[in-house]
Structures are given as structure tokens and as C-alpha cells.
Amino acid sequence: MAIPADTVSLFLNVISTEATPTAKDGDLRVQLESGDTAHEWMKPDVTSLKGGL
């Protein structure tokens, strides 16, 4: 999906449709791209919760 150029924040909600949610194992890989070409996901250099500040 396209995100407008003037966007300053982005929220991602993960919603469970289970009546009683249970823990799931897996990876969630979010990658924002500039332009119309999607690239293969690459692990970021900084993976701490603080990020690359």
C-alpha cells in the first residue's frame, strides 16, 4: 500500500480473531520501501528496541 509523502508516523496493529488468543511463534518483518519496487527483506544493522537513533 502507498503511504503519503507527508506522513510523520505509522502504526501497525496486529489483531487476533481467536475467541481465546494463544501465543504464536514467528517473525514479523516490516520493511518500508521508497518508490514502486519491493526488495527482499534484509535484517537491519541495529536490532535493539531503541533502534538506530
Secondary structure, DSSP 8 states (H G I E B T S, - for coil): ----TT------------SS-------------SSS--------S--STT---
